[in-house]
């Protein structure tokens, strides 16, 4: 695989597009499902909660999320028009006034202050243009007792992937802690976990990942 191929993979992971983007969305849903499901579990959703997911991909996990409590309000936000369309297609049987998908440009959240009880995002922080300002945006749209969950893979694991030298910004856990605290969040918990993903060679490899559970203060 040459450097141009690696750049294309990184670009597709950050913003899927075209026919290759559909396949990338399916792959991301498959490889991230453990991380996503674990994040949803950690939200501890209650009846009538309003939830924002940033970077939902094809959102193959929506049914699982909606099963966690009654009358949940879900908003999915994407920079990829393709992934927004794929999510609507995949979840057309779930679409109603309480489930919506929206597009945005990647920096400003198109919502009023205190719009959500919970915000979560899985494997997107690598692509945030200005993480500190973006965290402040999330802080703004959260209710006073709201929580934010950020799930990401361990930096040492990600550094071994040849395409992460393009587009990606990788973080140590300590860096995320500092960013979160400077944006007005209090760290409730950092949960460490592992899953198994298939490498390009077809082997199963163990991936360490972290979920930061952050409270608005």
PEVEN-V428556 format. One record per helix or strand of 2 or more residues. SS is the DSSP state (~ for helix, > for strand). FROM is the first residue (numbers start at 1). TO is the last residue. Records with the same first field share a line. If there is no record, write none. Layout:
SS: FROM-TO, FROM-TO
This chain:
~: 3-14, 18-43, 62-66, 81-90, 125-127, 131-141, 155-158, 162-165, 173-182
>: 50-54, 73-78, 99-103, 116-122, 142-153, 185-198, 204-216
